Amino acid sequence: MRVLAATNADVNAEAAAGRFRQDLLFRLNTIEIHIPPLRDRREDVDLLAYHFLHGYAQRYRKNISGFDQAAIKALHEHAWPGNVRELDHAVERGVLLSPGPSVRAADLGLRAQASGGAAKLEEMSLDEVERYLIQRTLEPGGQSSGIEPQRHVSPAAKTWTGMTRLTYERRIQLLALAAGFPGSLIAMILLWHGSYSSGAVWTLAFLILSLWLGFASSLRHRVVFSLQTLSNLLAALREEDFSLRARGARSDDAMGEVMIEVNALSEVLRQQRLGALEATALLRTVMEEIDLAIFTFDNSTKLRLVNRAGERLLGRPEGRLLGFTAEELGLGACLEGETAHTMELAFPGGSGRWGLRRGTFRQGGLPHHLVVLSDLSRTLRDEERKAWQRLIRVLGHELNNSLAPIQSVAQGLESGLLSAAKSSELQSEASASILDDLRQGLGIIRSRTEALGRFMAAYAQLARLPQPKLLSVNVSEWVSRTIKLETRVKVSLLKGPNVVISADADQLEQLLINLVRNAADATLETGGSVQVGWSRQGSQLDVWVIDEGPGLPNTSNLFVPFFTTKPGGSGIGLVLSRQIAEAHGGELTLRNRSDARGCQALLRLPV
């Protein structure tokens, strides 16, 4: 546990005077930092003022960006007797009173120092300050701090307002004294005119005066204490501190009812604030978990909010996205055109056809834009894959129903012919030739039905791909282990950073085997080599396989089931590979190289 203590008093002098415990001072005084007052380090005024300005502008939802020249001059010339706390409140006052984008000098409410040898305002008492300001207001040509215009005031009014204005506490005390004055005066008159000894008179007079002044002071203290308690409660509500409560509130007196209502108001505000926080937390959780890229932009098209899917799409974390404009992020086209339409877009985290929905809302009194992007290409691919899977299941079922009896009958006939060929009744040359032809034909029928069955079993993998079992996978070990399985061509490894991802190691290994085998098949035609490597881009892992083959003649049908460019290919390797990638929340793309001959396969997975 660390303790940080601060004071504006000389603790060493206080400890020497016995007003501060020396043992506590020795426990706290490990490292002492002396911070000079603000008037001795005026170079910090601008930094602190702008820090407070941005905080209060966001808190009160006001579009204020700075101070005008007069306000900056006033900040520099002020003596700051209240130190940083006075500067904090002055800036807060300026933000609240400013009607425009800049805080003016009049908005700060800084009192100018008295000139001509007059005393400074910070050296005056509260009554002296009030009297001084009232007199300045009533002087010919005087103004009330630049807020109200000059008014004509009659001499009688000047005489009345020139008197010291009583505070609320003093008025209560005077009223209490006035209430007890008649009784005390009558008692004193009766006492002095009665036949009492001088000692008794002075004793009773002192007792009457003490009780009179004591009750008046007690009444003033009681009223002031209740109002101060109420003021503290309201200040806590203004600062959004709903933990304070008024104790001893009763419903059978006026002040108790006020305290009860303040406590009820505090509880209502606490519940509302708690509900708002819970609703905000729920909204952020839903936004993070939803598989749609969500962006919000302010009126100047700067990004203010993005969810996890949006981070993956743009290939950067939230801290490196907020504050950039839509044009800088490549989302400028999303703020134009119809509010709901489809468009072709390319991002670091994916490309293809996207469904766009755009709306508007207000936050802090300012308009904002909401942009939602959904990947239509992946949705279409999912529906296409499901259609192929249903088709394969139907075809496989029907073909297996037909192939099974054909294969069984062929095997039975072939066995019968072998037995008949060995009998003595069918030993003629013509019969032997016919039996041999029949046996060969039945063998061909049996072998082709077996091959067709294996063929359908291979295609059935498209409909039976299991869900990945996510475990920790070291990328370096996974890639190094997989490329060793290819021995026909030279495979170069370009190592990247040490990354561990959550994935199904068996499925990823099969995916990379398919990519490397395809690259090797293409490279065998030209006598080139294959390169495999990986890199990390923010929260995404990129694994690429580059070959020096002839390239792809047709890239539009690469992921169509049963389509292949190799003579002996089955047409399901790339389809299975893309299914594995998308099951891991990633993406697999193939394209011809632009810098040289050959093809590049790019696997992008979340980290």
N, C-alpha and C positions, 0 to 999 in steps of 0.2 A: 504494500500500500504506500502511496506517495501523498504527501501533504504539501499543498501550496498555500501559503498565507501571505496576505497583503495588508498594509496599513499605511496611513499618511502621518502617523505620529512617530516620534523618536522613541523606539522601544527601549533603547539603552537608558535614556533618561527616565522613562516611565518605570523601568525595572529598578533603577537606583532610588527613585522616589517611593518605591514600595507599591506602586499601582499596577504592576505587572509581575507575574511570578517569574523569578530568575530561572528556575528549573525548566519551566515551559519554554522560555526564551532559548535556553541552551539546547533543548530538544529540537526546536524549529530552525535555529540559525545554523543550518549546514552550509548552504550557499546563499549569500545575500546579494541581491541585485538592486541597485539604486537607479530608479528611473526619474530623470528630472521632470519638472512640470512642463506643460505644453508651451508656455510662454518662452521657455528657454530652448525649445527645439521646434521652431516655427517651420522648419523644412518638412516636418511630418504632418503639418496641418492639411495640405492638399491630399496626401495619401489617405489619411483618416477620414477626411470629409467625403471623398469619392467612395470609400468603402462603405460608410454609413449611408450615402446616397443610394447606391445600388441596392443595399439591403432593404431600405424603407420603400424605395420605388417598387420593388417586387412584392413587398408585404402589403402595401396599400394599392397595388395594381394601377400604378400611374406611369405613364410613358414619359419619364424624365431622364435625361441623359447627362446633365451637367449643370454648372453654375455660369451665370453671366459674369462679365468683367467686374461690375460693381460688387457683386456678391463675393467674388474671389478677393477683391481689395478689402472688403469688410472682414472677411475671415483672417486675412493676414494682419490687419491693424488692431483687431480686438485683443484685449489683454488676457482673456480666458482665465478669470479667477476660479472658475469651476472646473478647470482642467478638461480632460477628455470627455467626462460625463456631460459637461456643459456643451461641448462641441457636438456630442451625440444628439442631445435634445434640440439644439439649434438646427441641425440638419433635418431632424424629424419634423420640426415645425415648418421648415422651408418646403419639404416635400408635401406636407398637408395643405399649405396655403398657396403653393405655386399653381397658377392656372395654365401654364404653358409647358413647353419641353425643357425649360431651364429655370433654375431657382434664382430669384432676384434677391437683391440685398434687403429689400423691405420684407420679404418672406421669412428671412432668418430671424428677425425680431431682435437683433443685437442692439443694445443701448449704447449710443455714442458717449464717450467720456466727456465730463463737464469741462468747459473751457473757462478762461478768465479767472483762474485761481479757485473755482468752485470745487467742492468735494466730489469725488468719484461716486457713481451710483453703487458700486459694489461695497463702498465703505459706509453707506447710509443704512439706516434701519428701514423696516417696511413702511412705517408711517411717514418717514422723511421722503422716501421714494415716491409714495402716493402724493404727498403734498407738492413735491417738486414737479411731477408730471402734470398735475392739475393746474398749477400755476403757469407752466409753459403753454398748456392748452389755451388758457384764458388770456394770455398776453396778446397784445395787438400784433398780428402777423404770425402768431404761433400756430403750430400744427400738432396734431395728436399722432406723433410718430409716423407721419406720412401715410396714415391709413384713412383718416376722415378729413374732409375739407374744412377750412376755417369757417367758424360760425360767429355771428354777432351775439354776445352775451351781455345782458344788462348788468349795471353796477350792483344791484341787489343780489343777483345770482353769483357775481364774483365774490361778494362778501360771504354768502352762504357756503359756496364751494371752497373758499379759502380756508375754512375751518377744517380741523383734522377729522377725517372720515373714520367713524368707529367701525371696528371689526365686529363680526357676529358674536364672538366670545365676549367682547367688552359690553356689547349691548345687552347680552343675557345677564352679565354681572351687574350692570347698572339697573336693569329691571328688577333683579333680585334685591339689590340694595334699596331701590325705591319702594318695593313691596314691604320691606321691614322697617323702612324709615319712620312712618307714622307711629307705629307701636313703640319703637325704640325712643322716639322723641317724647311721646307722652310719658313713658316710663321714666326717662331722665328728668322731665319737669316735675313729676310727682316726687321723685327721689330728692331733688334739690330743695323742694319746698316742704318736705316732710321733716319731722322732728327726729332726725337720725344723727348719729355721731359722724364725724368726718371720715373716720376709718371705714364705717359701714357704707357711707355714700360712695367713697372711692372704690371700695371693693365691689359693690353692686353695679356701679357704673362700668367698671372694667369688665365685669361678667356680662352685662348687657351688650356692650360693644363687641366683645369676643364672640358671643353667640350669634349676634347679628352678622358680623363679617364672616364667621365660620360657615354659617348656613348659606350665605350668598356665594362664598367660594365653592362650597360643596355642590351647590346647584349648578354653578358654571362648569365645574369639573365633570359632573354627571352628564350634562348635555354635550359637552365637547367630546368626552370619551365615546359616547354613542355615535356621534357623527364621524369621528375619526375611524371607528371600527367599520362603519358603513362605507367610508371612503376607501379604506384598505380592501374591503370586499369587492367594491366596484373596480378598483385598480387591478385586482387579481383577475377579474372577469375580462377586463380589457386586454390583459396580457395572456389570456387563454389559460390561466391557472385556475382550475375548477376544484382544487383540493381543499381550499379554505372554506370554513363554515363558521357562521355566527353561533356561539354557544349561549345557552341560557335563554333562547328566544321563547317567549310566552305569547299565547294568543289572547290574553286578557288585558294587554295594554297596547298603545299605539306603536311604540318603538319595537316591541316584540313582534307585532304583525309585519312591520317593515322587514325585520330580520328574517322572519319566516319566508316572506315573499322573495327576498334576495337569495336565500338558500334554495328555494324551489327553482328560481331562475338559473342559478348555478348548476343545479342538477339537470335541468332541461338542456342547457347549453352543453353540458358534458356529454349527455346522451346523443345530442345532435352531432357533436364533434366526433364522438366515438363511431357513430353510424357513418359519418362521412369518411373517416379513416378506413373503416372496414369495407365500405363500398369501393373506395379507391384501391385498397389492397386486392379486393376480388377482381376489379377491372384489370389491374396490372397482371394478376395471375392468369386470367383468361387470355389476355393479349399475348402473354409469353408462351402459353401452351397451344394456342391456335395455330394451325398450319397455313396461315395466310400472312403475307408481308403487309404490315400496317405502318403508315407514316403520318405524322401530323406536322404541318407547316404553319408558321405565323403569317401575318399580313405581308411581311417582307420576304416570303418564300423561304425562310430559314427553318431547318429541321429542328423540331422541339421534342419529338417523341418517336421512338422506333422500338418494335418488339424483336424477339429473338430471330424470328423468321426473316425479318428485314435485315438484321445484321448478317445472317448467312447469305442473303441475296446480294448484298453490297460487298461482302467479303471483308468487313471491318467491324471492330467492336463499337459499342454505343459511344464511348468517350471520343472516338475519332470521327464520329458522324454528326453529333449535335452541333448546331451553329452554322453548318454549311448550307448553302442555298441549294434549291432543287436542281439548278443548272449544273452546279459543281458536282452533284451526286449522280448526274445522268437521269434525273427524274423530271426534267423540265417539261417534257411532253405529257406527263401525267397530270399537270395542272391546266392543260388546255383541252379544247374540244368538248365533246359531250361528257356528261357525268358518268355514263355507263357505256362502255364499248370495249372492243378487243383490239389489241395492237401487238406488233412484233417488236420485242425489246431484247437487248443483250446486256447482261450484267456479269460481274466477276463470279457470282455464285450460280449462274444459270442463264440460259437464253431460250427463246422460243416464242410461243404465242401466249399472251397474258390477258386475263380478264380484269378490266379496270373499273373500279367504282369510286366515285369521289363525292364527298359531302362537305358541308360547312357547319361549324359550331362556334360558340363564343366562350372564351376563357379569360377571366380577369377583365371582362368588358371589351375585349379585342377579338376580332374575327380570326378564325383559324380554318385550315383546310385539312380534311381527313382523306387519305388515299389508301385504298385497299387493293392489293395485287394478288391474283390467284393464277397459278400455273395451269393453264388449260392444256398445254402439251402433255404434262404428266398425267392429267386426268384422262385425256384421250388415250394415252398409252395404256393406262390401267384398264380402261374399258376394252381396248383392243386386245390386251393380253387375256382378260377374262373371256372375251369372245373366242379367242383361239383355244383357251383351255377347255371351254365347253365343247367346242367343235372336236378337239382331239379326244376328249372323253367319249363323245358319241361315236366317232369313227373307230376308236380303239375297241369299244364295246361290240359294235357290229362286226368288225373284222375278226375279232377274236372268236365271236360266236360262229363265224363261218370257217375260219381257219382250223379250229380245233377238230371238227369232224372230218374235214378233208385230210388233215395230217394223220388222223387215226385210221381212216380207211386206206390211205396210201401205205401206211406201215403194214396194215393187215394183208393187203393184196401182195405187197412185196414179199412178205414172209410166206404166203401161200405159193407164190411162183417159185420161190427157192425150194420149197418142199416138192413141188411138182417136177421141177427140173431134175431132181435126184431119182425120181421113180423110173422104172424100166419101160413104162408104157409110152413115155414121151421122149425117146432117145433118138428120134430121127433128126436129120440135119435141119429140115425146115421147121420142125417144132422147136428145136433148140434155138434157132435164130429168132423165132417169134417170141419165145419166152425171154430171151435176152433183151430184145427191144422193149418188151413190156416192163421188165425189171428196171431197165435204165430210165424209162419214162416215169415210172412210179418213184424212183429215187430222186429224179429231178423235182417232181411235185413235192415230195417230202422236204427236200433241202430248201426249196424256195418258200414253202410255208413256214419253215423254221426261221429263215432269214427275214421274212416279212414280220413274223412275230417279234424278233429282236428289234427290227426297225420300228415297230409301233411302241415297243417298250422304251426305246430311246426317246421317242417323241413324247411319251407320257410323262417324262420328267418336267416338261413345261407346266403340267397341271398338278404336280405333286411337290413343288419346291417348298421345303419346310421353313418355318419362321426361324430367323437367326437366333442362336443362343449367345448372348452378349457376354464376353469376358474380356479381360485386359489383353491386348495384343501389341507387342513391340514391333513397330513398323520395320526397323532395320532387320530384325531376325526373320520376320515374315517374308520380306522381299529377297533377302539373301538366300533363304532356304528354297524359295520357289524357283529362282533363276538357275539353280544348280541342276534342276530336272531337265533342262534343255541342253543337249550335247551336240546337236547337228550344226549349229552356228555359234559364233563367238557372241556372248552377251556381256556388254560392259555395264558396270554398276556405278552410278553417280549418287553417292550417299548424300543424304540431307540431314536435317537436325534430328536429334534423338526425341522421338515422339511415341507416346503410348495412347492407343485409342481403344474404345469399347466396341468390339465386333465379334463376329463368328469367324474364328481362324480358319476352319475347314472351308467355309464358303468363299472367303476372300482368297484362299490359296487356289481353289478351283477357278475363280474368276481370273486371277493373274496368270495361271497356267494357260487358260484359253487365249488371253491376249498375247502372251509370249509365243505360244505355238503358232498363232496366226502371223505374228511378225516374222518368225523364223521361216514359215512356209513362203512368205512373200520375199524374204531376203535370199532364199535359196535360188530364186530365178535370176538374181542379179549378182550374186556373190558378195553381198555387202555384210553389214553387221547390225546388231540390235543393241539399243541403249535403254536401260531402265533406271529410273531415279524418282526422287520425291522431294517435296518442299512443303513448307507450311505458310499459309496466307491467312493470318489472323486466327479465326476459329475453324479453319478448313485445312484439310490435308489433300495435296495434289500428288497423285502417283501417275507417271507417264511412261509409255512404252513407245519408242521411236524405232522405225525400221528404215532400211534403204532399198526397199523393194520398188516395184513399178507403180505403186499408188493404187487408189481405189477408182475404178471406172464409173461406179454409180454409188453415191453415198446416201441416196434417198431410201433405198430398200434394205439397208444393212441390218436393221433390227426387225425385219419382217420374218416371221417363222417360216422355215423351209427354204428361204432364199439364201443362196450361197454362190460365191464366185470361184470356188475350188472344185475341181472335177470330182473328188471323192468326199466333199463336205456334206454334212447333214443339214446345215442351216439352222441349228438350234444353239450353237455355242455362244454367239454374241447375244442372242435373246436371253439365254440363261444368265449371262454375265450382267446384262443391264437389270434384270430382275433382282439379282443379288445386290447390286449397287443401290437400287432404289429401296430395297428392303432395309438397308442400313441407313436410309435417309440421305443417300448421296446421288451421284449422277455419273453416267458413262457416256463419253462422246468420242467419235472417230472422225478425223478429217485429214485431208492431204496436207503435207507440209508445204509451207510457202517459201522456205529458204532453200530447200533442196528436194530431190526426188525421194518419195517414200510417203509413209503415213504415220500419224501420231494418234495414239489412244490415250485419253486423259480420264482418269478415275478421280473423282472429287468426293471426299468423305468428311463428315463433321468430326471435330476433335472433342 
